[in-house]
């Protein structure tokens, strides 16, 4: 473990790892589990500073991973980007793999926030699914941590770390919404919620990937609008 420099708090080794990994209790069921957070009696300025530092590091890493991928990004470059020593970065994330896992976890941490925002709009389940996917599309275009997490998932075979399992949480979430839509008579007869959920996830994954490769996602919104119209017309009852 490298020595922390002056930017880091000595004795805070237990904080290494991702910010969302601080809890140890059992995870509640359901997709996009939010890990429990250790609560404190009052604000801890050192803790807050460490959290801010980690976010800066993760954002810099996400920019580099998005542009160059895992293999062509070094911890030294991440450190240079945030004006820290490599040792200070290693203090928070002991390996490039730990940094990578933390970035991918931040990707998935975005979705509970989107889900809460869309759910608060109070639409029916099918409309909720449509709006969630439209919101995800904007994040694939604009959110550097989402973009980095997506590229890193594609590079899984090159990364010697256990990344969160991709695709399953979105499939679970959409299958649940479509099952509710079915119960309300909103689904076309014969449409199976889970099969339709898998198709939606595959379609969105494919759309964002193709748009990324061909146009750096500049056309993702239009392309997803086309595909979503086709798919939701197929699954919605007349
Ligand atoms: C989504 C990606 C990219 C699925 O859920 C995931 O893991 C995803 C990254 O791995 O697309 C499409 C909703």
Boltz pocket constraint, residues with backbone or C-beta under 6 A from the ligand:
constraints:
  - pocket:
      binder: B
      contacts: [[A, 136], [A, 149], [A, 150], [A, 153], [A, 154], [A, 165], [A, 166], [A, 167], [A, 168], [A, 169], [A, 170], [A, 200], [A, 201], [A, 202], [A, 204], [A, 205], [A, 208]]
      max_distance: 6.0
